[in-house]
């Protein structure tokens, strides 16, 4: 008798999308890293791309989300523990990314007297972060917060001298022990409270000085945070109300005497996605902390961390978009329908090529922003960073969910199952649009720049005008933007319209200057001058879709 499993041959299915060099198979990424950062990290990114795209790494990503973190608030005898345990797969993912320096590579010069940051360091790190997000996105949360916390710590020299050297090693140490006993540390952040949400100035957590107030001094914090991500981090930057107003504090897990600090984890959030990464609610019951910066300057102090995390939100979303597209193209190249490969069916070509245009644009714009971080001392780069960080974060993170949904549809039922990576990817992609400021918050941030920093706006607009050159489509788009800027009373109401117009024009100018003509022409024809549309697969009937797809294919030689 034939066994039931042998009665039906499996055929016409794409092989698993694994053991892929996520860097070497991504032309848009390779070119962005070379263009914006000088390509200094190409060799290391190629090696990391092979690791991140290996079957073993992708399987660890799956397991880390299935076997989600567990919180133990007390031990068997009723003593507080406040410990979160993770599956070993999560720790391996963290070790992989930390060994590659994703948490600290842009700051290693701080550990060497007189050293300068390596050229293109932010772009190189962005390339690795883009790949790590595809490997598994949840573990990227503590990675990005650790990286982003350093410039905040540097504002308080005594605290920085103690904590920054602990961040710098390319190591991962998950032990729940005092920081001075660890090979390396990770850092987290907690700002949101139940009553305030985005309005962090409404925080009710109270900070009382122990022996005198001021920068670097010791305080005791009483209150709560509604979201404290990566609660097994070794210390957290939080906001609390001191006598002088909202202030930034560093709250370590352990006290100077080696005992556990009074951070009481209440529960872990049952999140839509990002399940490998623990997010908790916490109560501070006289938690020991040190002030970072002046009392009343909490938002101004911590905003630098927020700026860096917003860059990572865009980079991560661009990477996840690429992973969704690569899965869809890979499937279409192996699947036969109606006597043709899916990738040769005209309607599917339109859909895949249309998606590829958004991935090209998201990658180009995100890495252009990373370059601005590398060149922050340059006034033009500084202006780009100030205005285009919220613009890029808004647009790239907003594009990711519909693109991943379309990618899943390209696979059909094969994509809509938990064994496939796209189901998890679909749950993952909304978080970057929510975390570190939702779409409306980004629009309001852009409005603040328009109102308070007109020189930065003028600098960016001049750069876009120059980049538009003699392309009439781009020049008209630039003129529409200028017209909107001339009506300041409508800026708040037009917030999202203005932000998206800035993003699309910026991406179009980068693609016009650097992408193949097939990509740039199709993007401008459909996003700048095309008819309105709300779904993928429209407006490319005159485009060179084959050239676009050949470039997008993860299987291209």
C-alpha positions in Angstrom: 0.0 0.0 0.0 1.2 3.5 -0.9 1.6 5.8 2.1 -0.9 8.7 2.0 2.0 11.2 2.0 3.2 9.6 -1.2 0.0 9.7 -3.2 0.4 13.3 -4.5 3.6 14.6 -5.9 4.5 18.1 -4.9 5.3 20.2 -8.0 5.1 23.7 -9.4 6.1 25.2 -6.0 8.9 27.6 -5.5 11.8 26.4 -3.4 12.0 28.1 0.1 13.4 31.6 0.0 16.5 31.0 2.1 20.3 30.7 1.8 20.2 34.0 -0.1 22.8 36.7 0.1 20.5 39.5 1.1 23.1 42.1 0.3 24.6 40.6 -2.9 21.2 40.0 -4.4 19.9 43.6 -3.8 21.2 46.0 -6.5 19.4 49.0 -5.1 21.0 48.4 -1.7 24.5 47.9 -3.1 24.2 51.1 -5.1 22.8 53.1 -2.2 25.7 52.0 0.2 28.3 52.8 -2.5 26.7 56.1 -3.4 25.9 57.5 0.0 28.7 56.0 2.1 31.6 55.4 -0.3 31.2 51.6 -0.2 33.8 51.1 2.6 31.7 48.4 4.2 30.8 46.4 1.0 32.9 43.4 2.0 31.5 43.2 5.6 27.9 43.8 4.3 28.3 41.0 1.8 29.4 38.6 4.5 26.6 39.8 6.8 24.1 39.4 4.0 25.0 35.8 3.7 24.5 35.2 7.4 21.2 37.1 7.6 19.8 35.3 4.6 20.9 31.8 5.6 18.3 29.1 6.3 19.5 28.9 9.9 19.1 32.6 10.6 15.7 32.8 9.0 14.5 29.8 11.0 15.8 31.4 14.2 13.7 34.4 13.4 10.6 32.2 13.0 11.3 30.3 16.3 12.0 33.5 18.3 8.5 34.8 17.4 6.7 31.5 18.0 8.4 31.0 21.3 7.7 34.5 22.6 9.3 36.0 25.8 8.0 35.0 29.2 7.8 37.3 32.3 8.4 36.1 35.8 7.4 38.8 38.3 8.1 36.8 41.4 10.0 33.7 42.5 8.4 30.6 44.1 8.7 32.2 47.6 7.1 35.5 46.6 10.2 37.6 46.1 10.2 40.0 43.2 12.2 38.8 40.2 11.1 41.0 37.2 12.9 38.8 34.8 12.0 38.1 31.2 13.3 34.9 29.5 13.7 34.4 25.8 14.2 31.4 23.5 17.8 30.7 22.7 17.0 31.6 19.1 16.4 35.2 20.2 19.8 35.4 22.0 21.5 34.0 18.9 19.9 36.7 16.7 21.0 39.4 19.2 24.5 38.0 19.3 24.7 38.0 15.5 23.8 41.6 15.2 25.8 42.8 18.2 28.9 40.9 16.9 28.4 42.9 13.7 28.4 46.1 15.7 24.8 47.2 14.9 24.4 48.6 18.4 27.6 50.7 18.5 29.6 50.8 15.4 29.0 54.5 14.7 30.3 55.3 18.2 33.5 53.2 18.4 35.7 56.3 17.9 34.5 57.5 21.3 36.6 54.8 22.9 39.8 56.0 21.3 41.3 59.3 22.3 41.4 61.8 19.4 39.8 59.4 17.0 37.2 60.5 14.4 34.1 58.6 13.2 34.9 56.5 10.2 33.7 57.9 6.9 30.3 56.6 5.9 29.8 54.9 9.3 26.1 55.6 9.5 25.5 54.4 6.0 27.5 51.2 6.6 25.5 50.6 9.8 22.2 51.3 8.0 23.1 48.7 5.4 23.6 46.1 8.1 20.5 47.1 10.0 18.5 46.9 6.7 19.7 43.3 6.4 19.2 42.4 10.1 15.5 43.5 9.9 15.0 41.0 7.1 16.7 38.3 9.2 14.3 39.1 12.1 12.8 42.5 12.9 11.9 42.2 16.6 15.4 41.9 18.0 16.3 45.2 16.2 14.4 47.1 18.9 17.0 46.9 21.6 19.7 47.2 18.9 18.4 50.5 17.7 17.7 51.9 21.2 21.2 51.1 22.4 22.7 52.8 19.4 20.4 55.8 19.7 21.0 56.3 23.5 24.7 57.1 23.1 24.3 60.7 21.9 21.9 61.3 24.9 24.4 59.9 27.3 27.1 62.1 25.8 25.2 65.1 27.1 26.1 64.2 30.6 29.9 63.5 30.7 30.1 61.7 34.1 27.3 59.3 33.1 28.8 58.9 29.6 32.2 58.0 31.1 30.6 55.2 33.0 28.1 53.8 30.5 29.4 54.5 27.0 32.4 52.2 27.3 30.0 49.4 28.3 28.0 49.9 25.1 31.0 49.9 22.6 32.2 46.3 22.6 30.9 44.2 19.7 29.5 41.7 22.2 26.2 40.5 23.5 25.7 39.5 27.2 22.2 38.6 28.2 23.1 38.0 31.9 20.9 39.6 34.5 23.8 41.0 36.5 25.1 44.5 37.3 26.5 46.3 34.2 30.0 46.5 35.5 30.1 42.6 35.4 29.0 42.3 31.8 30.9 42.0 28.5 28.6 44.6 27.0 25.2 46.2 27.7 22.0 47.2 25.9 19.9 50.2 26.6 16.2 50.9 26.4 13.7 53.7 26.6 10.4 54.5 28.3 8.4 57.6 27.7 4.7 56.7 27.1 2.3 56.7 30.0 -1.3 55.6 30.2 -2.8 59.1 30.3 -0.5 60.8 27.9 0.4 58.6 25.0 2.2 60.7 22.4 1.9 63.8 24.7 5.0 62.9 26.8 4.8 66.3 28.6 1.7 64.9 30.4 3.9 62.4 32.3 2.9 61.9 35.9 6.0 60.0 37.0 7.7 62.0 39.7 11.4 62.4 40.4 12.7 63.5 43.8 16.3 64.4 44.3 18.2 62.4 46.9 20.9 64.9 47.8 20.6 67.9 45.6 19.1 68.5 42.2 20.8 69.0 38.8 22.5 67.3 35.9 24.1 64.0 36.8 22.6 64.0 40.3 20.7 61.1 41.9 16.9 60.9 42.1 14.2 58.5 43.1 11.4 57.9 40.6 7.9 57.0 41.4 5.3 56.3 38.7 4.8 54.1 35.7 5.5 53.7 31.9 2.8 52.1 29.7 5.4 50.9 27.2 8.9 49.9 28.2 10.4 47.9 25.3 13.2 45.4 25.8 12.8 45.3 29.6 15.9 43.2 30.0 18.1 46.0 28.9 20.7 47.1 31.4 19.4 50.7 31.8 16.7 52.9 30.4 16.3 56.5 29.4 13.0 57.8 30.8 11.1 61.0 31.3 9.8 62.1 34.7 8.6 65.3 36.4 11.3 66.9 38.6 10.7 70.1 40.5 12.0 72.0 37.5 9.8 70.3 35.0 10.0 67.2 32.7 13.5 65.8 32.9 15.5 62.9 31.3 16.9 60.2 33.5 19.0 57.1 33.2 17.4 54.3 35.2 19.7 51.1 35.5 18.3 47.7 36.4 20.8 47.4 39.3 21.8 49.8 42.1 25.4 50.8 42.7 25.6 48.3 45.6 24.6 45.5 43.2 21.0 45.0 44.4 18.1 45.1 41.9 16.6 48.6 41.3 12.9 49.1 41.9 11.6 48.6 38.4 8.6 46.4 38.8 7.4 44.8 35.5 3.7 44.4 35.5 3.0 42.4 32.4 4.2 41.9 28.8 2.2 43.4 26.0 0.3 40.9 23.8 1.3 42.6 20.5 0.1 42.2 17.0 3.7 41.5 15.8 7.2 42.2 16.9 6.6 39.2 19.2 10.2 38.1 19.7 10.8 41.4 21.4 9.4 41.9 24.9 7.5 45.1 25.6 6.3 45.7 29.1 4.4 47.9 31.5 6.5 49.0 34.4 6.0 50.7 37.8 8.8 52.7 39.4 8.6 52.4 43.2 11.4 54.6 44.3 13.6 53.6 41.4 17.1 55.0 41.6 18.1 57.2 38.6 20.6 59.9 37.5 19.5 63.1 35.7 20.7 63.6 32.1 20.7 67.3 31.4 19.0 70.1 33.2 15.6 69.8 34.9 12.8 70.9 32.6 14.8 70.0 29.5 13.7 66.4 29.2 12.2 66.5 25.7 15.1 68.5 24.3 17.6 66.1 25.9 16.0 62.8 24.7 14.9 64.1 21.3 18.3 63.1 19.9 17.6 59.5 20.7 14.2 59.8 19.0 15.9 61.2 15.9 18.2 58.2 15.6 15.4 55.7 16.2 13.3 57.4 13.5 16.2 56.8 11.0 16.2 53.1 12.0 12.4 52.9 11.6 12.8 54.0 7.9 15.8 51.7 7.3 14.0 48.7 8.8 10.8 49.3 6.9 12.8 49.6 3.6 14.4 46.3 4.4 11.2 44.6 5.2 9.7 46.0 2.0 12.6 44.5 0.1 12.2 41.1 1.9 8.5 41.1 0.9 9.2 42.0 -2.7 12.0 39.4 -2.9 9.7 36.7 -1.7 7.1 37.6 -4.2 9.5 37.8 -7.2 11.1 34.6 -6.1 7.8 32.8 -6.0 6.7 34.3 -9.4 9.9 33.2 -11.0 9.3 29.5 -10.1 5.5 29.2 -10.3 3.8 28.3 -13.5 0.2 29.4 -14.2 -1.7 29.1 -17.5 1.4 27.7 -19.3 3.7 30.6 -18.3 5.8 31.5 -15.3 4.0 33.9 -13.1 6.7 36.4 -13.7 6.0 36.3 -17.4 2.3 37.1 -17.0 1.7 40.7 -18.0 -0.5 41.6 -15.1 1.8 40.1 -12.6 4.7 41.9 -14.2 2.9 45.2 -13.7 2.2 44.4 -10.0 5.8 43.2 -9.2 7.4 46.1 -11.1 5.2 48.6 -9.4 6.1 47.2 -6.0 9.8 47.3 -7.0 9.5 51.0 -7.7 8.4 51.7 -4.1 11.2 49.5 -2.7 13.8 51.4 -4.9 12.4 54.7 -3.7 12.3 53.7 0.0 15.8 52.4 -0.1 17.2 55.5 -1.9 15.5 58.0 0.4 16.4 56.1 3.6 20.1 55.9 2.7 20.2 59.5 1.6 19.0 60.3 5.1 21.7 58.1 6.6 24.3 60.0 4.7 22.9 63.2 6.3 23.7 61.7 9.7 27.2 61.0 8.6 27.7 64.6 7.5 25.8 66.4 10.2 28.5 69.1 10.5 27.7 70.2 7.0 24.9 72.8 7.1 23.2 71.4 4.0 23.3 67.9 5.5 22.1 69.2 8.8 19.1 70.8 7.1 18.3 67.6 5.3 18.5 65.6 8.5 16.2 68.0 10.4 13.4 68.2 7.8 13.7 64.9 6.1 14.0 62.6 9.1 10.2 62.9 9.9 9.4 63.0 6.2 11.3 59.8 5.4 10.1 58.0 8.5 6.5 58.9 7.7 6.5 57.9 4.0 8.6 54.7 4.1 6.9 53.3 7.1 3.5 54.1 5.7 4.3 52.3 2.4 5.4 49.1 4.0 2.1 47.5 5.1 0.2 47.8 1.8 3.3 46.6 -0.1 3.7 43.5 2.1 0.0 42.8 1.8 0.4 42.8 -2.0 3.5 40.6 -1.8 1.5 38.1 0.3 -1.3 38.2 -2.3 1.3 37.4 -5.0 1.9 34.1 -3.2 -1.8 33.5 -2.7 -2.7 30.9 -0.1 1.0 29.9 0.1 1.7 33.3 1.6 -1.3 33.3 3.9 0.0 30.6 6.2 2.2 30.8 9.3 4.8 28.5 7.8 5.6 31.2 5.2 7.5 34.3 6.4 5.0 36.8 4.9 2.3 36.3 7.5 4.8 37.3 10.3 6.1 40.1 8.1 2.6 41.4 7.6 2.0 41.6 11.4 5.4 43.2 11.8 5.4 46.1 9.4 2.8 48.4 11.1 5.0 48.9 14.2 7.5 51.3 12.6 4.7 53.6 11.6 3.5 53.7 15.2 6.7 53.6 17.2 8.7 56.9 17.7 5.8 59.0 16.4 2.8 58.1 14.3 2.0 59.6 11.0 0.3 62.6 12.5 3.2 63.2 14.9 5.6 63.2 11.9 3.4 65.7 10.1 3.3 68.0 13.1 7.1 67.7 13.5 7.5 68.8 9.8 5.1 71.7 10.5 7.3 72.8 13.4 10.4 72.8 11.2 8.5 74.9 8.6 7.5 77.4 11.2 10.7 77.5 13.3 13.5 76.7 10.9 12.8 78.4 7.6 16.5 78.3 6.6 16.6 74.5 6.8 13.4 74.3 4.7 14.8 76.7 2.1 18.1 74.7 2.0 16.2 71.5 1.2 13.9 73.1 -1.3 16.9 74.7 -3.1 18.6 71.3 -3.3 15.4 69.7 -4.7 15.1 72.4 -7.3 18.6 71.9 -8.4 18.1 68.1 -8.5 15.0 68.5 -10.6 17.1 70.0 -13.3 15.2 70.4 -16.6 12.8 67.5 -15.9 9.4 69.2 -16.3 7.5 66.7 -14.2 9.9 67.3 -11.3 9.8 71.0 -11.7 6.0 71.1 -11.6 6.0 69.0 -8.5 8.5 71.4 -6.9 6.4 74.3 -7.9 3.3 72.7 -6.2 5.3 72.2 -3.0 6.5 75.9 -3.1 2.9 77.0 -3.5 1.8 75.0 -0.5 4.5 76.6 1.6 3.2 80.0 0.7 0.0 79.3 2.6 1.2 78.9 6.2 -2.4 79.0 7.6 -3.1 75.7 5.9 0.1 73.9 6.9 -1.5 71.9 9.8 -4.5 70.8 7.7 -2.2 69.9 4.8 0.3 68.2 7.0 0.2 64.8 5.4 -0.2 66.1 1.9 2.9 68.2 2.3 5.0 65.4 3.9 4.1 62.9 1.2 4.8 65.5 -1.6 8.2 66.2 -0.1 9.0 62.4 0.2 7.9 61.6 -3.3 9.7 64.5 -4.9 12.9 63.8 -2.9 12.9 60.1 -3.9 12.2 60.9 -7.5 15.1 63.3 -7.7 17.5 60.7 -6.2 16.2 58.0 -8.6 16.5 60.4 -11.6 20.1 61.1 -10.7 21.2 57.6 -9.8 18.8 54.7 -10.7 18.5 53.0 -14.1 16.3 54.9 -16.6 13.7 52.2 -16.5 13.3 52.7 -12.7 13.4 56.5 -12.6 11.2 57.0 -15.6 8.5 54.6 -14.3 8.6 56.1 -10.8 8.2 59.6 -12.1 5.5 58.6 -14.6 3.4 56.9 -11.9 4.1 58.8 -8.7 4.7 62.3 -9.9 2.7 62.8 -13.1 0.5 59.7 -13.3 -3.2 59.3 -12.8 -4.5 58.9 -9.2 -4.5 55.2 -8.0 -4.8 53.3 -4.8 -3.5 49.8 -5.7 -0.4 48.3 -7.3 -0.2 47.2 -10.9 -1.4 50.3 -12.7 0.2 52.8 -15.1 3.2 50.8 -16.2 2.0 49.6 -19.6 4.7 51.7 -21.3 7.4 51.0 -18.8 10.3 48.5 -19.2 8.9 46.2 -16.6 11.3 43.4 -17.5 14.3 45.6 -16.8 12.8 46.6 -13.5 12.1 43.0 -12.5 15.5 41.7 -13.6 17.0 44.3 -11.2 14.6 43.4 -8.4 15.1 39.6 -8.7 16.9 38.0 -5.7 17.9 35.3 -8.1 19.6 37.5 -10.7 23.2 36.5 -11.4 
